[in-house]
Amino acid sequence: MNRINWTDEYSVGVSKLDEQHQMIVTMINKLSANHEDGHQYEPDQEILSKMVEYAELHLKYEEMLMKKHGYPDFDQHKESHGDFIIARIQLTSATDGLIPKNT
């Protein structure tokens, strides 16, 4: 897996959101490093679970902030968050039992 290097190009200009986005990138990179290291430190399933949990909290915060400030494309953006939730469910279903919890 290729690692993601955070650049200003990814910034949305809101420091709290940028920090949260950077944390998600860090978690993705941790999953990549774990794979490269032969899963020596933490099971992939645990990393994925933490990443999904964090991402869901981030999405709720982001939606709250957008609504509070009258973000013009709020409904469309919220729909993309719904797509993420669907992808999470599909990922969970696809990996359940495939990634050993103690690997």
WOFENKA-V153122 format. One record per residue. N is the residue number from 1. SS is DSSP state (2 for helix, 1 for strand, 0 for the rest). OMEGA is omega in degrees with one decimal (* if undefined). Layout:
BEGIN
<<N & SS & OMEGA> <N & SS & OMEGA>>
END
This chain:
BEGIN
<<1 & 0 & 175.6> <2 & 0 & 177.5> <3 & 0 & -179.9> <4 & 0 & 175.0> <5 & 0 & -179.7> <6 & 0 & 174.3> <7 & 0 & 178.6> <8 & 2 & 177.9> <9 & 2 & -178.7> <10 & 2 & -175.7> <11 & 0 & 175.0> <12 & 0 & 176.4> <13 & 0 & 176.2> <14 & 0 & -170.0> <15 & 2 & -178.9> <16 & 2 & 178.9> <17 & 2 & 177.8> <18 & 2 & 177.4> <19 & 2 & -180.0> <20 & 2 & 177.9> <21 & 2 & 177.9> <22 & 2 & 177.6> <23 & 2 & 178.2> <24 & 2 & 176.6> <25 & 2 & 178.0> <26 & 2 & -179.7> <27 & 2 & 176.6> <28 & 2 & 178.8> <29 & 2 & 177.1> <30 & 2 & 177.4> <31 & 2 & 178.3> <32 & 2 & 179.7> <33 & 2 & 179.2> <34 & 2 & 178.5> <35 & 2 & -179.6> <36 & 2 & -178.4> <37 & 0 & 178.1> <38 & 0 & 175.5> <39 & 0 & -176.2> <40 & 0 & -168.3> <41 & 0 & -176.1> <42 & 0 & 178.3> <43 & 0 & 177.5> <44 & 2 & -177.5> <45 & 2 & 178.4> <46 & 2 & 178.3> <47 & 2 & 179.1> <48 & 2 & 179.7> <49 & 2 & 178.7> <50 & 2 & -179.4> <51 & 2 & 179.5> <52 & 2 & 178.9> <53 & 2 & 179.6> <54 & 2 & -178.5> <55 & 2 & 179.3> <56 & 2 & 175.7> <57 & 2 & 178.3> <58 & 2 & -178.5> <59 & 2 & 177.8> <60 & 2 & 179.2> <61 & 2 & -179.3> <62 & 2 & 178.8> <63 & 2 & 177.9> <64 & 2 & -179.5> <65 & 2 & 179.7> <66 & 2 & -179.8> <67 & 2 & -179.2> <68 & 2 & -176.4> <69 & 0 & 175.8> <70 & 0 & 179.2> <71 & 0 & -171.5> <72 & 0 & -178.6> <73 & 0 & -174.9> <74 & 2 & -176.0> <75 & 2 & 179.7> <76 & 2 & -179.7> <77 & 2 & 178.2> <78 & 2 & 177.3> <79 & 2 & 177.4> <80 & 2 & 174.8> <81 & 2 & 175.9> <82 & 2 & 177.0> <83 & 2 & 177.5> <84 & 2 & -179.1> <85 & 2 & 177.5> <86 & 2 & 178.7> <87 & 2 & 178.2> <88 & 2 & 179.3> <89 & 2 & 178.9> <90 & 2 & 178.6> <91 & 2 & 179.4> <92 & 2 & 179.5> <93 & 2 & -177.3> <94 & 2 & -176.0> <95 & 2 & -178.5> <96 & 0 & -179.7> <97 & 0 & -179.9> <98 & 0 & 177.5> <99 & 0 & -179.6> <100 & 0 & -176.4> <101 & 0 & 178.7> <102 & 0 & -179.6> <103 & 0 & *>>
END
